[in-house]
Structures are given as structure tokens and as C-alpha cells.
Amino acid sequence: MDFDLTEEQRLLQDSVRRTLSDRYDATKRAALIAGTPGWSRDVWRAAAELGLLGLPFAEEDGGYGGGPVETMLVAEAMGEALTLEPWLSTVVLGGGFLRHGADAATRASLIPAVAAGDALIAFAQTEAQSRYNLADVATTARRDGDGWTLEGRKTVVLHGDSADHLIVTARTAGSQRDRSGIGVFLLRADAPGILRQGYRTVDGGRGAEVTLSGARASAVLGDPADGLPLVERVVDEAIAALAAEAVGAMSALHAMTLDYLKTRKQFGKAIGEFQVLQHKAADMMVALEQARSMAMYATMMLDEPPEARRAAIASVKVQIGRSARLLGQHAVQLHGGIGIATEYAAGHYFKRLTAIDTQFGDVDHHLRALAARVSAAA
């Protein structure tokens, strides 16, 4: 199988890396985290001008016709730069629901605005009791004339405080953990009955608690009685993007650690000359390459049938989490105290990698999912 990038893909990769490196460093990132909205509008505009916000959408919908490989390349570059912008929530998650679940009118209304950087989307799925179970939905949606009205509370909504639109899962029938009876709804974030409370997450990003009290949906995405397959498909695409972002972050952290080993001196020589530290650096490289291979695998499997895709994505999430933990822990240990200093980037990369491990299921969750598939097949 040919894993070489096309000329257009290499140009995209170089352009994204160059654009982000010009606009991001540790000092600028810290200032963005401390400010409002917690990320850079200038970077967002630059991403729109570069075509990154319209990349995965079909040309007839106002996008640029990119595929999973292009998304992977952008996500990896964003991981290297440790970006804060709502690309995952708006383009990957929100865009995924628009591509796979929206009707033509909704796509025509929103996709050009997303591509231009004028519309932000957040996916409100997680609830206090749901943990990583996508089918655990207590928020309800009831028929109200020719529309739907939602009641409930969502937690840790990525970039939910700055979003213009919310995509919300709500139960239209059945009990709390039934796979059927889940609908996916599009709401204006400023609609009556919606209360948002934003906060900073551990990795420097933004999250929000969203309370829905008689909030009226502006559109239904997919089948309101059977929306879980749509949710699973979009979440799998998001996990593939997160895997690529993690590879970018791990690559930057590994390079930073190697540079430190070559320049930090102890007992009259660079600490990288000590064999035990060389072994740790080699372990980091192996973990990085394992993660890189699995991120590519995730990208390749996105168009496979649901059962094969879901099993593959679970395997990817396990390896990404394991690699991220090993590489992050070694990086902090090899740096010593500076590895967790607020002013130094290494600790921030490790925080982001830790957050990626918990998004849409950590290592233990996906191991259990894989074990259940094996048991069911036996």
C-alpha cells in the first residue's frame, strides 16, 4: 500500500505548519488562554483564508472536497503547534453532522458560513451520568407543533461557550440507555431556554455546561428516532482526528526532549550521552511511531462498514492513549523540574495528550469495548 502523500497534500501540510508556526509560541498561547474567548480570532481567520475550515465539505456545498487524509494532516499540524481554536468542535464534529445528517437546506445555510469562519458549532453530548456511553442520554426532546423542544443538561461541551450553534443529542423515546430513540438536533446557541456556563479545561481549552429549558430546535439531523449510528460515525471521525493531533503533539514533545538531552549538561557532558537516558529516548520513538501507524490506520478505516470501523477506532484509541502516556511521562522525567514548569511547553503538551486520552473514551473504556466484541463473536 502506498502511504506517500500527493503533491497537493504535501503543500497543504507545509502551508498549515507554516501558518501556525508564524502565529503560535508558548508566550502567545498563554496570553490566549488567559484572554477571551480563549483562542485566537486572527488564527481562525487565517485558517478560513487557507481553506482549512471548508476542507472536508463537498464542493457543491461550499467546501473544498478534502477527505480523511487531508483532515489527518491538518490535525497533526495543529497538534504540533498546540492550538486552541475550535477546529475539532466546528469542522470535524459539527461539520461531520452537517455532511452526514443535514438536509440540503441546512447544509446550504451553514456550510458556507463555517467555511468562511463566520459560524462556530459545538457538540453537546456528554451528561453527568453518561461517562463514555454515547447511548446514555437523559436529555429529552418532545414534539412541539411542527418542531422539537429540548429539556436537559449537557456537560463538558467543547467550545460550547463561544459557539453560534449547538448540536445536541436528546431522547425522543425509550429508556435512558436504549440505543434506539436518540435524536440529533441543531439549535441556535442564543435561542431562548439555553443557558451556557463556560470555563477553562485542564489542557488550556474551553468547555461549557449547557442547560436546556424548553429550548426549541431549529433542525433535526438524521432520523430523530434512530440517531445513534450518525453520532457514532461522527465521533469515530473525531477520534481519528484526535489521534492525528496526538501524533503531532507527541512528535513535537519528542523533538523537544531530544534537544534538551543534547544541550543539558551534567557531570561535564550532555545528559543524552548516558545510556539509560538513550534507552528512554528510544522507547519514546517507538511509542511515537506506533501511534503514527495507528493514526494512519484510523484514517484508512473511516469508510469501512460500522462494525469494522468501530473496532478499528477502539484499537486506535487504546494505542494512542498508551503511547501518549509513555511519551509524556518520559518527557517530563527527562526534563526534570522544568518539564512541569508553566513557562515551558513540555508540560502543556502532556496535558493536551492526557485530555485527548479522555475524549470519547480512555484506554480502559476502549479495551473493554474490544473485549466485549471478542466475547460476542466467540
N, C-alpha and C positions, 0 to 999 in steps of 0.2 A: 504494500500500500504506500502511496506517495504522500508524505507529510510535508513536502515543500510548499511554501506559500507562493501564490501568484505574485506577479509584479505589482498589481493593484493592492493586494493585501500587505505587501511589504511597505508600500508607500503610505498606506493607512496607518500601519504600526509606527512608522517613523514620524509621521505627522502628529499623531496623538502624543507620543513620547516627547517630542519637541515642544508642542504646545503646553503640556503640563509642566515640563521642567522649567519653562520660562516663567511660570506663574505660581509654582509651589516650592517652598522650602520650609524648614521647621519653624522659623520665626513667623512667616506669613500664615502658616497653618494654625499656630497658636492664637494669633490675632483673630482669625476667622472663627475659631471655636468660641472665643470669648465674646464675640460680637453677635449681631442679629443680621440674618436669620441663622447663623452658624455655619454658613458656607458662602462661596463667592458668586455673586451675580455676574461678575466680569468673566469668570471661568465658564459659567453657564452659557453666556452669550457667545464666547469663543467656541464652545462645544457645538452650539447651534450653527455657527458660521462654517465650522468644519464638517458639518453633516452628521455628527455623532448622534444627535437626538432623533433624527429621522432614519437612521441607518437600517433598523430591522423591518421597517414598514415597506409594503409593496409600492411601487412607483405610481400605480393608479390611485393609491390612497394618499399620495403626497409625500411618500418616503423615498428611500434610495435603493431599495431592493437588496439589502445586505442579508446575510444568512448567519447561522450559528458560529461559523469560523470568524467572521468579522466581529461579532459580539464578543467572542473569546479574546480577540486581540485588544479590543478597547478595554475590556475588564482587566486584563493583565497589566496594561499600561496604567490604569487607574490604581491598581494595587501597588505598583512600583512607586507612584507619586503619593500614595496615601491620601487620596482625595476625599472630600467631604460632601460633594454635590449629590443631589437626589437622582442620579442616573439609574441606579438599580430600581428604586421605587417607581420612577416615572416611565423610563424607557423599557426596562426589562419586565417588571411586574405589570405596571399599568399598560404598557404597550402590548404585552402578551395577551392580556384580557381583551384589549381592543381588536387585536389581529384575529384571535381565535373565537371570540364570543360576541362581538358587537355587530349590529346590523349596519347596512351601508350608510344610513343617515347619521348614525352615531360616529362611525369612522370618519365620514366626511366633515363632521363638525369638530372633532377633537384631534385627529392625527396631524393635520397641518399646523395646528396650534402647538402641539407637543414638539413637532419637528423644528418650529421656529423659536422654541424656548419660552413660549407665552402661556403654556398650561402645564401645571405640575399635578401629578397624581400620586396618591398613597393607597396602599392595600391594607385594609383593616380586617384582619383575620383572627389573630390571637385573642383569646379571652383568659380571664384569671384562672379558670379551671382546666383549660384545654391542653396545656403543656405543648406537645408537638403533634397532637392528633388533629388533622385537618377536618375530620368529620365531627369533632366535638364542638358544636355550635349551639349556644343557648339564646343568642340574639334572634329575635323573631321578626318576620315580615308578614303583614296581613294585607289582603286586598282592600283597597280604599277607592271605590269608584273604578276608574279606568287605570289606576296606578297601584303603588305599594307604599305602605307606611312601616317604618322600622323602629323597633324598641330594643335597647340593649346597651352593652358596654364593651368596647374593644380596648386592648392594652398593647403597649409597645408597637404602636403604628409608626413604621419607619417614615420619617419626614412628614408625619401627619399634621404638624403644626403649621407648615408653610404650603401645604397642598391646596390647589384650587378645586380638585375633585377627589372624592373618596370612592374606592371600590370595596364594597362591604359584603361579607358572607352573612346570610341570615336564614333561619329555618322557616320554611313555608309549610312543613308537615313533618309528622313523625316525632320521635323522642330525641333527646339531646345528642346521642352518639350514633344515630342511624346514618348510614351512608346516603340514603335517598332523602329527599325532602329538603335539600340545601339549595338556595338560590344565590346568585351573584348580582349585586345591584350597584348602579352608578348613582352617586349623589353629588350635588354641589356642596362643597365644604362649608360655604357660608349660608346654607339653607336653614330655615327655622327648625328648631329642635335638635341642633347639633352643637355640642359643647366640646371644645378641644383644650387640653392642657399639655403644653409642650415642655420638654426637658432635655437635658444633655445625657447621652448614653456614655457608658464606660469607655468606649473607643473614640470619643470626641464627636460622634454623630448626633443626630436628633431623633427623638421619638415623641410620641404623644399618647395620652389617654383620650379616647373618644367616647362620649356618651350620646346615645341616640334616644330622643324622647319625642315620638311622633314625627320623625324625620321622613320626608317624602322623597322617594327615589325618582330620579329623572329618566332612568332607563334600566332595563333588565338585560343582563349579558348572558346569553345562552338560555337554557331551559331552567325556569325557576323551580322546577320540581326535581331536577337532576343535574345540579351544577358542580358536583364534586369532581367528576372527571376533568372538567375545564380547570378547576382550581389546581388539581394535581399536575396537569400538563404545564401550566404557567409556573408553578412552584418548581417543577423539575428544571425548567429553563432557567429560573433564577438560581437554583443550586449550581447549575453548570457555569453560570456567570460568576458566582461566588467562588467556585473552585479556581477559575482563571484569575480572579482578583487575588486569591490567596497565594497562587503561584507567583504573581507579580510582587506581592509583599514579601514572600519568603525569599525570592531572588534578591531583592534589594537588601534585606536583612542579612542574608548570607554574604553578599559582597561587602557590606559594611563591616561585618565581623572579620572577614579575611583581611581587610585593610587595617583593622585595629591590631590583629595578630602580627602584622608585618611592621607596624610602627611603634607599638607599646613595648618598652624595654624593661627587663628585669634581670638582675644578676649579670648585667653587662651585655645582654643580647636580646634580640626580639623574641617575645614570648612564643611566636609562631615556630621557633626552632625547637621547642620542646615537643618530644614525640607524642606525649599523651594529649596535648592540645591539637596536634595534627590529626590524631585519630578522631577527635570530636569534630573537627572541621570536615573530615571525610564523611563521617556519619551525617552531618548536615547536608552535604552534597548529595548523598544517596537519597535522603528523605526528600530533598527538593526535586530530584529527577523522578522519583516515584510519584510525587504529587503532580508534576508536569504531565507525565504519561496519563494519569487518571483524569486530569482536566481535559486533555485531548479526547480521551475515551468518552467522557460525558458529552462533549460537543458532537461526537460522531453518533451517539445513541439517541439523540433527541427526536429523530424522525422515525424511530422504531415503534412497534406496537406497544401499548401501555404497559403490559406486564414486563416485557423485556426492558423497556425504558426505565421503569420504576426500580427494578432490581439493579440495573447498572448504576443509576444515580445514587442508590443507597450505598453501593460499593465505593463509589467515588467519594461520598461524604465521609465514610469511615477512613479512607486513606488520607484525605485532605486534613481531617482532624488530627490524625496520628502524626503526620509529617509536620504540621504546624506546631503542635505541642513540643515535639522533639527539637525542632529547629529553633523555636523561640526560647525554650529553656536553655539550650546550649549557648545561644547568642548572649543571653543575659549573664550566664555563668562565665563565659569567656571575656566579657566586657568588665566583669566585676561590678562595683558600685555604680559606675556611670551607666550601666545597662538599664537601670530603672530610674535614672535622673529625668525629671520633667523636661529639662532643656535639651536632652539628647533623644534622637529619633528612635533608637532601638526599642525602648520600652513601648513606644506608641505603635510600632509595627506589631509587637507581640500582643498588645491589647486588641488591635484590629483582628488579628488572626484568632484570638480567643473568642471574639464576638462572632466571627464567621462560623466557628465551630458550633455555636449555639443557634444560629439562624436556621430555621426549618429542620431542626433535629440534630442533636450532637452524636458523637461516635456511638455511645451506648444505645441510643434510640435506633439508629440505623442498623446496628448489629442485631438487635432484637428483631427488627423487621426482616432482615436477611434470614435469620434463624427460623422465623415463622414461615417464610416462603419455602425453605428446605423441608421443614416439618410437614407442611401441607402437601408438598409434592411427593413425600415418601409413601 
